[in-house]
Amino acid sequence: MPSIVLDSFSRASIRFEKLATQEADRLADLQISGEINIKEAQSVPFKAGADRLTSKISYNEFEISKADKYIGSLENSLNAIDHMRDMVEQITDLEKVAATESDLTLSASYIEQADELKEQIIKMGENATFRGLNMFSTWGQETFHIAGQNFSAISVDLDDIISGLAYRGGNVLNIQDGDFDTSAYPNLVSAYGADVINNVYTDFTGNYPDGQVLNGAAIGTNGPGGNSSIDLLNPQTNRTTGSHVQVPAFSLPSNAFSIGVWARMDTSGRFNRIFDFSNDSATNGPGGNGLILTRFRSTDRMRAYYNYNAAGPGWDVIADSGGGAIVNGEWAYWMVTLEEDGLGNVTLSLYKDGNQLSQSTAAGSVPAATLTENYFGAADWNGDDTMSGGISDYVVFDEALDTTEAMDWYQGVGVTGLEKSFFTMSSEKIEDTLDKLEAHYETVKIGVEMQRDQLIFKNELYADEITTLMSIDTEEVAVQSNLAQMRQTLAVTSLGITSSSQANILNLFG
């Protein structure tokens, strides 16, 4: 073989190897920068990267459509709020006219019109729709997810907001004590409801301290009539680990009082307490002033116990319901009254759903001492089980209701619920509510719009990257084709080279 031919191939080989090395370095740089992902034996690696970006764009477009739908829902709510504002202005004008109108007939007519407008606002909330559009909920979800980010929605209707206690949307309303009118019941001195915002059992009259919800007790709306309740979900052999409510020290009214409470017992635990009030910190039974309402042992009998003798053991007065009073899983309204007769005796009465079940009289007096150990759902000593079930509205009167008054209270306020009975709805309160609702929806809308715009921007960047990758892909195909052509040309056009030499050259450049 002429040496000049071998020298030509040698020089060509060196040039080709240098070109191949440069190309390999270029591809390595692209891989390091993340523009491509070179795989072994893959001559066109760029299309896979473009396909992955296309999948990301499709996912983001789906999330953008969710955001657009959510923004539309928020705009519907804001439109409904504007409509309600117009109604509130009409109510305010009517109330002003009614306040200055001398003709009682005309005044009554204006008040009736204002009340009708208020009812229309409540119905809008109850239906949760405005002209067929979703108002105060987001597709039935309290939290909505867009591209991994959470957005909270207020999924309560306006009836809950306007008629409720603080636990029925208090984060929006910030309801104050003055928003409740109990003037029809001047002897009502305490009215407790579960506050889901602050997670406490709160007295909206402000006369008694808030109760702390402990050991797994949960506040919800599982009470009678959909009212709030404290669910006692962790029954144990004592309050150390069992769910219950603890209330700081307080004093009951002197001479006479009545206590009413909604309660539900789900299981027949031993001496399950609905409430247990005393000033005795002992762990082995009564030893001070005390009043408890409890299941008797594990039976279906309810008992009220009262002890006024701080020095003596045992209970001074007991009122027993008799068999069948407790039905597991069912709510019942229990009332206990205690009254001195002025002759050194006290009378203890027990009611269920307005009906008197038991009454007992014995020597004693209404507790004058401050009660320091106060629990709902648990005992003041560790010998009795905590309760499985629920506690709802709880009230205290500074008088002993008689049988007629107990039934009237149960049928009136008891069944209806405290929040629906005593909240007063004024045009100012509605306006304040709408202001806070509007601020909430506007804030959420801005957040969703920002998230949507970020997704749109990402998709624009991905589209540019796809264009770049596909351009690189085209160039790479051309480069690979040229290199293949060079190998073939160098091999087959070399004169005087044997077949075995051609194979060696192909191997050299392969």
C-alpha positions as CSV (number, residue, x, y, z in Angstrom):
1,M,0.0,0.0,0.0
2,P,1.5,3.4,-1.0
3,S,2.6,5.2,2.1
4,I,1.0,8.5,0.9
5,V,-2.4,6.9,1.2
6,L,-1.8,5.8,4.7
7,D,-0.4,9.3,5.6
8,S,-3.6,10.8,4.2
9,F,-5.8,8.6,6.2
10,S,-3.7,9.3,9.3
11,R,-4.1,13.0,8.9
12,A,-7.8,12.6,8.2
13,S,-8.2,10.4,11.2
14,I,-6.6,13.1,13.4
15,R,-8.8,15.8,12.0
16,F,-11.9,13.7,12.4
17,E,-11.0,12.7,15.9
18,K,-10.5,16.3,16.8
19,L,-13.9,17.2,15.3
20,A,-15.6,14.3,17.2
21,T,-14.0,15.4,20.5
22,Q,-15.3,19.0,20.0
23,E,-18.8,17.7,19.3
24,A,-18.7,15.5,22.4
25,D,-17.5,18.4,24.6
26,R,-20.4,20.5,23.2
27,L,-23.0,17.9,24.0
28,A,-21.5,17.5,27.5
29,D,-21.8,21.2,28.1
30,L,-25.5,21.1,27.1
31,Q,-26.0,18.2,29.5
32,I,-24.4,20.0,32.4
33,S,-26.5,23.1,31.8
34,G,-29.6,21.0,31.9
35,E,-30.7,21.8,28.3
36,I,-30.5,18.1,27.3
37,N,-30.2,14.7,28.9
38,I,-27.9,12.6,26.9
39,K,-28.5,8.9,27.1
40,E,-26.1,6.1,26.0
41,A,-26.6,5.0,22.4
42,Q,-29.2,7.8,21.8
43,S,-28.3,9.9,18.8
44,V,-31.3,12.4,19.2
45,P,-31.7,13.1,23.0
46,F,-33.4,16.5,22.8
47,K,-37.0,15.5,21.9
48,A,-37.5,13.7,25.2
49,G,-36.7,16.9,27.1
50,A,-39.2,18.8,24.9
51,D,-41.8,16.2,25.6
52,R,-41.3,16.6,29.4
53,L,-41.8,20.3,29.1
54,T,-44.9,19.8,27.0
55,S,-46.4,17.6,29.8
56,K,-45.6,20.4,32.4
57,I,-47.4,22.9,30.2
58,S,-50.5,20.6,30.0
59,Y,-50.6,20.3,33.8
60,N,-50.2,24.0,34.3
61,E,-53.0,24.7,31.8
62,F,-55.3,22.4,33.9
63,E,-54.3,24.3,37.1
64,I,-54.9,27.6,35.3
65,S,-58.4,26.5,34.4
66,K,-59.1,25.6,38.0
67,A,-57.9,29.0,39.1
68,D,-60.1,30.8,36.5
69,K,-63.1,28.8,37.8
70,Y,-62.3,29.6,41.4
71,I,-61.9,33.3,40.5
72,G,-65.3,33.2,38.9
73,S,-66.8,31.8,42.0
74,L,-65.2,34.5,44.1
75,E,-66.5,37.2,41.7
76,N,-70.0,35.7,42.1
77,S,-69.7,36.1,45.8
78,L,-68.5,39.7,45.5
79,N,-71.4,40.5,43.2
80,A,-73.8,39.0,45.7
81,I,-72.3,41.1,48.5
82,D,-72.9,44.2,46.3
83,H,-76.5,43.2,45.9
84,M,-76.9,42.7,49.6
85,R,-75.4,46.2,50.2
86,D,-78.2,47.7,48.2
87,M,-80.7,45.8,50.3
88,V,-79.0,47.0,53.5
89,E,-79.3,50.6,52.4
90,Q,-83.0,50.1,51.9
91,I,-83.3,48.6,55.4
92,T,-81.4,51.5,56.9
93,D,-83.6,54.0,55.3
94,L,-86.8,52.2,56.4
95,E,-85.4,51.9,60.0
96,K,-84.8,55.7,60.0
97,V,-88.3,56.5,58.8
98,A,-89.8,54.1,61.3
99,A,-87.9,55.7,64.1
100,T,-89.3,59.2,63.3
101,E,-92.7,58.3,62.1
102,S,-95.5,59.4,64.5
103,D,-98.2,57.3,62.9
104,L,-97.9,53.9,64.5
105,T,-99.6,52.2,61.5
106,L,-97.1,53.6,59.0
107,S,-94.2,52.9,61.4
108,A,-95.2,49.3,61.7
109,S,-95.4,49.1,57.9
110,Y,-91.9,50.3,57.5
111,I,-90.6,47.9,60.2
112,E,-92.4,45.1,58.4
113,Q,-90.7,46.0,55.1
114,A,-87.3,46.2,56.8
115,D,-87.8,42.7,58.4
116,E,-88.9,41.3,55.0
117,L,-85.6,42.6,53.4
118,K,-83.6,41.0,56.3
119,E,-85.4,37.7,55.6
120,Q,-84.5,38.0,51.9
121,I,-80.8,38.4,52.9
122,I,-81.0,35.4,55.1
123,K,-82.7,33.3,52.4
124,M,-79.9,34.3,50.0
125,G,-77.4,32.8,52.5
126,E,-79.5,29.8,53.2
127,N,-79.7,28.9,49.5
128,A,-76.0,29.8,49.1
129,T,-76.9,31.1,45.6
130,F,-77.3,34.4,43.8
131,R,-79.0,34.2,40.4
132,G,-78.1,30.5,40.3
133,L,-74.5,31.1,41.1
134,N,-72.4,29.7,44.0
135,M,-72.0,32.4,46.7
136,F,-70.5,31.4,50.0
137,S,-68.7,28.2,49.3
138,T,-66.2,27.0,46.8
139,W,-67.6,23.8,45.2
140,G,-68.3,22.5,48.7
141,Q,-64.7,22.7,49.8
142,E,-63.3,24.7,52.6
143,T,-59.8,24.5,51.1
144,F,-59.0,24.7,47.5
145,H,-55.6,23.6,45.9
146,I,-54.0,25.2,42.9
147,A,-50.5,23.9,41.9
148,G,-49.8,22.7,45.4
149,Q,-50.9,25.9,47.1
150,N,-53.9,26.0,49.5
151,F,-56.6,28.7,49.4
152,S,-59.2,28.9,52.3
153,A,-62.8,29.6,51.6
154,I,-65.7,30.5,53.9
155,S,-68.1,27.7,53.3
156,V,-70.9,28.8,55.7
157,D,-74.1,30.4,54.6
158,L,-75.3,33.8,55.6
159,D,-77.9,32.4,58.0
160,D,-75.0,30.9,60.0
161,I,-73.1,34.2,59.9
162,I,-76.0,36.5,60.9
163,S,-77.8,34.2,63.4
164,G,-74.9,32.5,64.9
165,L,-72.8,32.9,68.1
166,A,-69.1,33.6,67.8
167,Y,-68.5,29.9,67.0
168,R,-70.7,30.1,63.9
169,G,-68.4,32.3,61.8
170,G,-67.0,34.5,64.6
171,N,-63.7,34.9,62.6
172,V,-65.7,36.9,60.2
173,L,-68.1,38.7,62.5
174,N,-66.2,39.2,65.7
175,I,-69.5,39.1,67.5
176,Q,-69.6,41.0,70.8
177,D,-71.7,40.5,74.0
178,G,-73.9,43.4,73.1
179,D,-75.1,41.6,70.0
180,F,-77.3,39.4,72.1
181,D,-80.5,40.5,73.6
182,T,-81.5,38.4,76.7
183,S,-83.7,41.2,78.2
184,A,-86.8,38.9,77.9
185,Y,-85.1,36.6,80.6
186,P,-83.7,39.0,83.2
187,N,-82.8,36.1,85.5
188,L,-80.5,34.5,82.9
189,V,-77.0,35.1,84.3
190,S,-74.9,32.8,82.1
191,A,-75.2,31.2,78.6
192,Y,-72.4,29.1,77.3
193,G,-71.7,28.0,73.8
194,A,-68.7,26.4,72.0
195,D,-66.4,28.9,70.3
196,V,-64.8,27.0,67.4
197,I,-62.5,30.0,66.6
198,N,-60.9,30.2,70.0
199,N,-61.5,26.5,70.9
200,V,-63.2,27.3,74.2
201,Y,-66.5,26.9,75.9
202,T,-67.5,30.5,76.3
203,D,-70.1,32.5,78.2
204,F,-71.4,35.2,75.9
205,T,-72.9,37.1,78.8
206,G,-69.3,37.7,80.1
207,N,-70.4,36.8,83.7
208,Y,-68.5,33.5,83.9
209,P,-65.0,32.5,82.7
210,D,-64.4,30.5,79.6
211,G,-63.9,26.7,79.8
212,Q,-60.8,25.1,78.4
213,V,-61.4,22.1,76.0
214,L,-58.9,19.4,77.0
215,N,-57.6,15.9,76.1
216,G,-59.1,15.4,72.6
217,A,-62.4,17.1,73.1
218,A,-63.4,18.7,69.8
219,I,-65.8,21.6,69.0
220,G,-68.2,21.1,66.1
221,T,-71.8,21.6,65.0
222,N,-73.1,18.2,66.0
223,G,-75.4,19.6,68.7
224,P,-79.2,19.4,68.7
225,G,-80.7,21.2,65.7
226,G,-77.2,21.6,64.2
227,N,-76.1,23.9,67.0
228,S,-72.5,23.9,68.2
229,S,-71.3,21.2,70.6
230,I,-68.3,19.9,72.4
231,D,-67.7,16.3,71.3
232,L,-66.1,14.2,74.0
233,L,-64.3,11.6,71.9
234,N,-61.7,10.1,74.3
235,P,-63.5,8.3,77.2
236,Q,-61.0,7.2,79.9
237,T,-61.1,6.0,83.5
238,N,-60.3,9.5,84.8
239,R,-59.9,13.1,83.6
240,T,-56.1,12.9,83.5
241,T,-56.3,11.5,80.0
242,G,-60.0,11.7,79.2
243,S,-61.5,14.5,77.1
244,H,-63.5,17.1,79.1
245,V,-63.9,20.8,79.7
246,Q,-62.5,22.6,82.7
247,V,-63.9,25.9,83.9
248,P,-62.0,28.2,86.3
249,A,-63.4,29.2,89.7
250,F,-66.8,30.7,89.9
251,S,-69.7,31.2,92.3
252,L,-73.3,30.1,91.7
253,P,-76.1,32.5,92.6
254,S,-77.1,32.6,96.3
255,N,-80.5,31.4,97.7
256,A,-81.6,29.8,94.4
257,F,-80.5,28.9,90.9
258,S,-81.3,26.7,87.9
259,I,-78.8,25.1,85.5
260,G,-79.9,23.8,82.1
261,V,-77.6,21.9,79.7
262,W,-77.9,19.9,76.5
263,A,-76.0,16.6,76.7
264,R,-75.6,13.3,74.8
265,M,-74.2,10.2,76.4
266,D,-73.0,7.6,73.8
267,T,-71.8,4.8,76.1
268,S,-72.6,3.6,79.7
269,G,-69.5,4.6,81.5
270,R,-69.4,4.3,85.2
271,F,-70.7,7.6,86.8
272,N,-70.3,9.6,83.6
273,R,-70.6,13.3,84.6
274,I,-72.4,15.8,82.6
275,F,-71.0,18.4,85.0
276,D,-69.2,18.3,88.3
277,F,-68.8,21.6,90.4
278,S,-67.2,21.7,93.8
279,N,-64.5,23.3,96.0
280,D,-63.1,20.0,97.0
281,S,-59.7,19.0,95.5
282,A,-59.8,15.5,97.1
283,T,-59.5,12.5,94.9
284,N,-61.7,10.1,96.8
285,G,-65.2,11.5,96.8
286,P,-67.3,14.5,98.1
287,G,-65.9,16.5,100.9
288,G,-67.0,20.1,100.2
289,N,-69.7,22.1,98.5
290,G,-70.6,20.3,95.4
291,L,-73.2,19.8,92.7
292,I,-73.0,17.1,90.1
293,L,-75.2,15.7,87.3
294,T,-74.2,12.2,86.5
295,R,-75.2,8.8,85.2
296,F,-75.9,6.5,88.2
297,R,-73.2,3.8,88.0
298,S,-73.5,2.3,84.5
299,T,-77.3,2.3,84.5
300,D,-79.8,4.3,82.4
301,R,-80.7,6.5,85.5
302,M,-79.6,10.1,85.8
303,R,-78.9,11.6,89.2
304,A,-78.3,15.1,90.6
305,Y,-76.3,15.2,93.8
306,Y,-75.8,18.2,96.1
307,N,-73.5,18.5,99.1
308,Y,-73.3,21.6,101.2
309,N,-71.4,20.2,104.3
310,A,-67.7,20.8,103.8
311,A,-66.9,18.6,106.8
312,G,-69.0,15.5,106.2
313,P,-68.8,12.7,103.7
314,G,-71.6,11.6,101.4
315,W,-74.3,13.7,99.7
316,D,-76.9,15.7,101.5
317,V,-79.6,15.8,98.7
318,I,-80.1,13.4,95.8
319,A,-82.6,13.6,93.0
320,D,-82.9,10.4,91.0
321,S,-84.6,10.2,87.6
322,G,-85.6,6.5,87.8
323,G,-84.9,3.9,85.1
324,G,-85.0,4.6,81.4
325,A,-84.1,8.3,81.6
326,I,-80.8,8.1,79.7
327,V,-80.9,6.9,76.0
328,N,-77.4,6.4,74.7
329,G,-76.8,8.3,71.5
330,E,-79.7,10.8,72.0
331,W,-79.5,14.4,73.0
332,A,-81.6,15.5,76.0
333,Y,-82.1,18.8,77.8
334,W,-81.3,18.4,81.5
335,M,-82.1,20.9,84.1
336,V,-81.3,21.0,87.8
337,T,-82.8,23.6,90.2
338,L,-81.8,24.3,93.8
339,E,-83.7,26.5,96.2
340,E,-83.6,27.4,100.0
341,D,-86.9,27.6,101.8
342,G,-85.7,30.0,104.5
343,L,-86.1,27.3,107.2
344,G,-82.7,25.6,106.8
345,N,-83.7,23.3,104.0
346,V,-82.9,23.1,100.3
347,T,-85.0,21.5,97.5
348,L,-83.2,19.8,94.6
349,S,-85.2,19.1,91.4
350,L,-84.3,17.2,88.2
351,Y,-85.9,17.8,84.8
352,K,-85.5,16.2,81.4
353,D,-86.8,18.0,78.2
354,G,-88.9,20.3,80.4
355,N,-90.5,17.5,82.5
356,Q,-89.8,17.1,86.2
357,L,-88.4,13.6,87.0
358,S,-87.5,14.0,90.6
359,Q,-87.6,16.4,93.6
360,S,-85.9,16.0,97.0
361,T,-85.7,18.2,100.1
362,A,-83.2,18.0,102.9
363,A,-81.4,20.2,105.4
364,G,-78.9,22.5,103.8
365,S,-78.2,25.8,102.0
366,V,-77.2,27.0,98.6
367,P,-73.3,27.0,98.3
368,A,-71.9,30.3,99.4
369,A,-68.2,29.3,98.8
370,T,-66.4,29.7,95.5
371,L,-66.4,26.6,93.4
372,T,-62.8,25.8,92.3
373,E,-63.0,22.3,90.7
374,N,-65.4,22.6,87.8
375,Y,-65.7,20.1,84.9
376,F,-68.0,19.1,82.1
377,G,-67.7,15.5,81.0
378,A,-65.4,14.5,83.9
379,A,-65.4,14.2,87.7
380,D,-63.4,16.2,90.3
381,W,-61.8,12.9,91.5
382,N,-60.2,10.0,89.7
383,G,-62.6,7.2,90.6
384,D,-65.2,7.8,87.8
385,D,-65.0,7.5,84.0
386,T,-65.0,10.5,81.7
387,M,-68.0,10.8,79.4
388,S,-68.3,9.7,75.8
389,G,-70.8,12.0,74.0
390,G,-71.4,15.7,73.7
391,I,-72.2,18.9,75.6
392,S,-74.0,21.8,73.9
393,D,-75.8,25.0,75.3
394,Y,-75.4,25.5,79.0
395,V,-77.3,28.2,81.0
396,V,-77.6,29.5,84.6
397,F,-80.5,31.4,86.2
398,D,-80.4,33.1,89.5
399,E,-83.8,31.6,90.4
400,A,-85.3,28.1,90.7
401,L,-87.6,27.7,87.7
402,D,-90.9,26.0,88.5
403,T,-92.4,23.2,86.4
404,T,-94.2,25.6,84.1
405,E,-91.2,27.9,83.6
406,A,-88.9,24.9,83.0
407,M,-91.1,23.6,80.2
408,D,-91.6,27.1,78.7
409,W,-87.8,27.6,78.6
410,Y,-87.2,24.1,77.0
411,Q,-89.9,24.6,74.4
412,G,-88.9,28.2,73.6
413,V,-85.1,28.7,73.8
414,G,-84.0,25.2,74.7
415,V,-85.1,23.6,71.4
416,T,-84.3,26.6,69.3
417,G,-80.8,27.2,70.6
418,L,-79.1,30.2,72.2
419,E,-77.6,31.6,69.1
420,K,-80.9,31.6,67.2
421,S,-82.9,32.9,70.1
422,F,-80.8,35.9,71.3
423,F,-78.7,37.3,68.4
424,T,-80.1,40.6,67.3
425,M,-79.6,41.5,63.6
426,S,-79.2,45.2,62.8
427,S,-78.4,46.8,59.5
428,E,-75.1,48.0,61.0
429,K,-74.2,44.4,61.9
430,I,-75.1,43.2,58.4
431,E,-73.0,46.0,56.9
432,D,-70.1,45.1,59.1
433,T,-70.4,41.4,58.1
434,L,-70.5,42.3,54.4
435,D,-67.4,44.4,54.8
436,K,-65.4,41.6,56.3
437,L,-66.7,39.0,53.8
438,E,-65.8,41.3,51.0
439,A,-62.3,41.8,52.4
440,H,-61.8,38.1,52.7
441,Y,-63.0,37.3,49.1
442,E,-60.9,40.1,47.7
443,T,-57.8,38.9,49.5
444,V,-58.3,35.3,48.3
445,K,-59.0,36.5,44.8
446,I,-55.7,38.4,44.6
447,G,-53.8,35.3,45.9
448,V,-55.4,33.1,43.3
449,E,-54.8,35.6,40.5
450,M,-51.1,35.8,41.4
451,Q,-50.8,32.0,41.4
452,R,-52.5,31.8,38.0
453,D,-50.2,34.5,36.5
454,Q,-47.2,32.6,37.8
455,L,-48.4,29.5,36.0
456,I,-48.9,31.4,32.8
457,F,-45.4,32.9,33.0
458,K,-43.9,29.4,33.6
459,N,-45.7,28.1,30.5
460,E,-44.2,30.9,28.4
461,L,-40.7,30.0,29.6
462,Y,-41.4,26.3,28.9
463,A,-42.5,27.1,25.4
464,D,-39.3,29.1,24.7
465,E,-37.3,26.2,26.1
466,I,-39.1,23.7,23.8
467,T,-38.3,25.9,20.8
468,T,-34.7,26.0,21.8
469,L,-34.5,22.2,22.4
470,M,-36.2,21.4,19.1
471,S,-33.7,23.7,17.3
472,I,-30.8,22.0,19.0
473,D,-32.4,18.7,18.1
474,T,-32.4,19.6,14.4
475,E,-28.8,20.7,14.5
476,E,-27.8,17.5,16.2
477,V,-29.5,15.4,13.5
478,A,-27.5,17.3,10.9
479,V,-24.2,16.9,12.7
480,Q,-24.8,13.2,13.2
481,S,-25.7,12.8,9.5
482,N,-22.6,14.7,8.4
483,L,-20.3,12.6,10.7
484,A,-21.8,9.4,9.3
485,Q,-21.3,10.7,5.7
486,M,-17.7,11.5,6.5
487,R,-17.0,8.0,7.8
488,Q,-18.5,6.4,4.7
489,T,-16.6,8.8,2.4
490,L,-13.3,8.3,4.1
491,A,-13.7,4.5,3.9
492,V,-15.1,3.7,0.5
493,T,-13.4,6.4,-1.7
494,S,-9.8,5.5,-0.6
495,L,-8.1,3.9,-3.7
496,G,-6.0,0.9,-3.4
497,I,-7.2,-0.1,0.0
498,T,-8.2,-3.7,0.6
499,S,-11.4,-4.8,2.1
500,S,-9.7,-5.7,5.3
501,S,-8.1,-2.3,5.5
502,Q,-11.5,-0.7,4.8
503,A,-12.9,-2.6,7.8
504,N,-10.0,-1.3,9.9
505,I,-10.7,2.3,8.9
506,L,-14.4,1.9,9.6
507,N,-13.5,0.6,13.0
508,L,-11.1,3.5,13.5
509,F,-13.8,6.1,12.8
510,G,-16.7,4.2,14.3
